Structures are given as C-alpha cells and as structure tokens.
Amino acid sequence: MRFLKSFKTLVVCIAAIGACGFSHVNAQEQVEVSDAELNKIASAFQDIQKVNMEAQQQVMQTVKESGFDPNRFNEMYQASASPEKTVDASDEEKERFGMLMNKIQQMQVGFTQQIEEIIGNEGLTMERYQKIAMALQTDADLQGRLRTALEQQQ
C-alpha cells in the first residue's frame, strides 16, 4: 500500500508536468487567474484524478503480475530513489526490479500523454497550466477559489 502512496505522489507530480523543473515561475510571483480559466483547471483536475486512479491500478497490477510482493517492490523503489536507503537484493531480484521499472516508466509516458491531452482539451497550454499549478502551491486564496470551482462542477 505504501507503494500506492509513493506512486500516487509521482503521478500527481506528473500531473503538474514537471512544474518545478520546467517552469520558470517564481513561487512567490502572483498569478492572475480568471474564473473561466480556474473552471478549466478544475475540470482538467477532475479528469486527471481519473487518470491517476487508472494509473495506480495499472501499475499495481503490473507489479503483481511481475511476481513482486508490493511491499518488497516498494522497499526496493524507495531504496532506488533515496541515497540514504539501501536494500539487500539478489542480482536476479535487482534485474527483475530494473525490468519492472522500465515497464512502469513506459506506462508513465502514456499517462503523461493522457494528462497533456486533458489539459489541451480544456483550452490550456502546458506552460499556463504549469504556472497556475505552481501558484496553487502557495496561494491560499487561489486554492480556495479552486475548491469552490470543483464543488460547483460536482
């Protein structure tokens, strides 16, 4: 189950399409967002959540089909992502883990394409979406407006 949390976080990061790494927006910069634009973000967000849930299910199924115990996979995943963590594993297990990670990364490409399509279908550019996503991380007023827009759409 911890793997699901880690992967959900990963997918949510994908949803922002690397907002931290690719956007040149200062986190302190105020971003003006119209109500219409915020409604587009809210609509995209709901569809992105569906992709996230589907991605979690598909990855979990792939992990199980590979013969890995999800907890063991999570342990190895965390060790591969953090220099402070180590895990004892046989060469065969490391090889299977590497092949599984390659498969998951290929799946990620598909999930990212779906998310980009959702954002584009809402009439937003990736750059604008990233800029708003960054602003949402620090702007409590904008977060409140988004919550209201999400509630109104449901």
N, C-alpha and C positions, 0 to 999 in steps of 0.2 A: 504494500500500500504506500510506503514511503516513496517508492519509485514513481507512483502516480503523481504525488505532490511535486516531486522534482521535475517530472516531465511536464506537468501542467504549467509549472513556472516557466519552463523552457518554451512551451507553446505560446504562453502569454507574451513572453519576450518576442517570439516570432511575430505575434500579432502587432506589435509595435514596429516590426520590421527594422530592428536594429536602431531604434530611435536614438539611443545613446551613442552608438558607434558611427552612424551615418549622418545624423542631423547636426547641423552647425548652430543649433539653437541654444542660447544661454538659458540655463534652467531658471534664472531669475527674470528673464525677459517676459513682459506681459504680452499675451497674445489675444487679440480681439477676435472673438468667435461669435458670429451671428446665431440667432435662434435656429434659423433654417439649416445652417451648417452643423450646429450641435445635434439637430434632429437626424441629419445624415450620419453623424458619428454614432449616435445611439442605435440607429438601425443597423449600421455595419457591425457594431459591437455585439448585438444580439446574434447576427449570423456568424460572427467569428467565434462566439461561445459554442455554437453548434459544431463548428469545425474542430474546436478544441476538444469537445467531448468525443467526437468521432475519432480524432487523432489518439486520444488516450486509450480508447477501446482497441483500436487497431494495433497500437504499439504493445499494449498488454497482451493481446492475442499473439502477436509475433514473438514476444518474449516467451510465452508459454509454449508455443509451437517449436521453439528452438530447443526446448528441453531444460531451459534455465528455470530455477526457482526464482520467482520475482524478488524475493528478499536478497538472494545471492546476487542477482543481476544488479539490484540497487546498490549493494555493498561495493561491487566492482565499479559501477558507474561513478559513485561518489569518490572512490579512490582514484579513478582516472581523471576526475575533474578537480581534484584538490591535491596539491603537493604535500600537504601535511598528513594525508591519509594514505595508508598502504593496506594491501590485502595479499594474503598468501593464495596463490593460484598456480595450478599446473600449467605447463606450456599449452596443453590441449585446451584447457579451460580459457586461457588467455586468447588463444586463436579463435575459439568459438565466440568469445565476447567481442573480439575485433570484427568478425564477420557480421555479427548481430548489430553492432553499432553502425557498420557501413549500411546495412539494410535499413536501419532506422533513419539514418541521415538521408538516404534516398527518399524515404517516405516523407521526411521533413520538407524536401523540395516541393513535393506535391501539395502538402498542407500550406506552405508559404504561397504557392501559386493560387490556391483557392482563396486565401486571405487577400492577396493583392487584387484578385478579380472582384471580390466582395467590395473592397474599398473603391475600386474603379467604377463599379456598377452604381455606387452611391453618388458618383459625380465628383469624387475627391481625388486629388493627386496623392501619390505616396508622400511627397515632400510635405504637403499641407497636413496630411494625416499624422505624420511623424511630429510635426511642430505642435499640433494640438495634443498629441499623446504626451509629449514632454511637458507641456503646460499643465495638463491634468495631474501630473505627479506632484505638483507643488501649489497649485491654485485651488484653494478650498472653495471659493465662490464658483469657479468653473465646474468643479466636482459636483457641487450641489445642483447646478443647472443641468448637468448630465443626468444625475439621478432623477430629477424631475422629468426630463425628456424620456428617459427609459420607462418611468412609471406611466406616463401618458401613452406611450406606444403599446403598453401591455394592457 
